[in-house]
Amino acid sequence: MLVAGLVLAALAAVLHVFIFVLESIAWLGPRARATFGTSPSEAAATKELAFNQGFYNLFLAVAVGLGITVTAAGSPAVGLTLVFTGIGSMLAASLVLVLANRARAAAALTQGTLPLLSTVLLTVALLTAH
């Protein structure tokens, strides 16, 4: 369960790196505008906000990646704390997204499913460890 939970956490981190790229690097491009449903003028008006938000996503991914690395290096208390901080923040952000705007439920599901599954598997792994 531990390995499966860490793999799902890693996939969540990869997804959040992709979100970082869309928000902080490619925000004005057609792919990002289609993904987030913005017009060229809306994208231009929100470029600075998206840039900042993209880095939040990157930092969460980095925390998860560091946590997985530290766990694999033999310090699971520190490593899993970092992983849970990252995936917990990702999951909480997905809940905020859907609560703020029900029309964003699909985006919240995309953003929150991997962190949720990872949280469940890692929690079960920790509760059943002897």
C-alpha positions in Angstrom: 0.0 0.0 0.0 2.8 2.4 0.8 4.4 2.0 -2.6 1.1 2.4 -4.4 0.3 5.5 -2.3 3.6 7.0 -3.2 3.2 6.2 -6.9 -0.2 8.0 -6.8 1.4 10.9 -5.0 4.1 11.1 -7.7 1.4 11.1 -10.4 -0.4 13.9 -8.6 2.9 15.8 -8.5 3.4 15.3 -12.2 -0.1 16.6 -12.9 0.6 19.7 -10.8 3.9 20.3 -12.7 1.8 20.2 -15.9 -0.7 22.7 -14.3 2.3 24.9 -13.4 3.4 24.9 -17.1 -0.1 25.8 -18.3 -0.5 28.6 -15.7 3.0 30.1 -15.5 4.5 29.5 -18.9 1.8 28.8 -21.5 -1.0 30.9 -20.0 -1.6 33.1 -23.1 -1.4 30.1 -25.5 -4.4 28.3 -27.0 -3.9 25.1 -25.0 -4.0 26.9 -21.7 -6.9 29.1 -22.8 -8.9 26.1 -23.9 -8.1 24.2 -20.7 -9.2 27.1 -18.4 -11.9 28.5 -20.7 -10.4 32.0 -21.1 -10.5 34.4 -24.0 -7.3 36.1 -25.1 -8.3 39.3 -23.3 -9.2 37.3 -20.1 -5.9 35.5 -20.2 -4.0 38.8 -20.7 -5.9 40.4 -17.8 -5.2 37.4 -15.4 -1.6 36.6 -16.5 0.0 37.7 -13.3 -2.5 35.9 -11.1 -2.1 32.7 -13.1 1.7 33.0 -13.0 1.6 33.2 -9.2 -0.9 30.3 -8.9 1.2 28.1 -11.2 4.1 28.4 -8.8 1.9 27.3 -5.9 1.2 24.2 -7.9 4.9 23.7 -8.6 5.8 24.1 -5.0 3.3 21.5 -3.9 4.7 19.1 -6.5 8.2 19.8 -5.2 7.2 19.0 -1.6 5.7 15.7 -2.8 8.8 14.8 -4.8 11.1 15.7 -1.9 8.9 13.7 0.5 9.0 10.6 -1.8 12.8 10.9 -2.1 13.3 11.3 1.7 10.9 8.4 2.4 12.9 6.2 -0.1 16.1 7.3 1.6 15.0 5.8 4.9 13.4 8.7 6.7 9.7 7.9 6.4 8.5 10.2 9.3 10.0 13.3 7.5 9.3 12.1 4.0 5.7 11.2 4.6 5.1 14.4 6.4 6.2 16.3 3.2 4.1 14.0 1.0 0.9 14.4 3.2 1.5 18.2 3.2 1.7 18.3 -0.5 -1.2 15.9 -1.4 -3.3 17.3 1.4 -2.9 20.8 0.0 -3.7 19.6 -3.5 -6.8 17.8 -2.2 -7.9 20.9 -0.2 -7.4 23.1 -3.2 -9.6 20.9 -5.3 -12.4 21.1 -2.6 -12.1 24.9 -2.6 -12.3 25.0 -6.4 -15.6 23.0 -6.5 -17.1 24.8 -3.5 -16.3 28.2 -5.0 -17.8 27.3 -8.4 -19.8 24.1 -9.0 -19.2 24.6 -12.8 -15.5 23.7 -12.0 -16.4 20.3 -10.7 -14.6 18.4 -13.5 -11.4 20.4 -12.9 -11.7 19.8 -9.2 -12.1 16.1 -9.9 -9.1 16.1 -12.1 -7.0 18.0 -9.6 -8.2 16.1 -6.5 -8.6 12.4 -7.4 -4.9 11.4 -7.4 -4.2 13.2 -4.1 -7.4 11.6 -2.5 -6.5 8.1 -3.6 -2.9 8.6 -2.4 -4.1 9.9 0.9 -6.3 6.9 1.4 -3.6 4.4 0.5 -0.9 6.0 2.6 -3.2 6.3 5.6 -4.2 2.6 5.3 -0.5 1.7 5.0 0.4 3.6 8.1 -2.5 2.3 10.1 -1.8 -1.3 9.2 2.0 -1.1 9.6 3.4 -3.2 12.5 
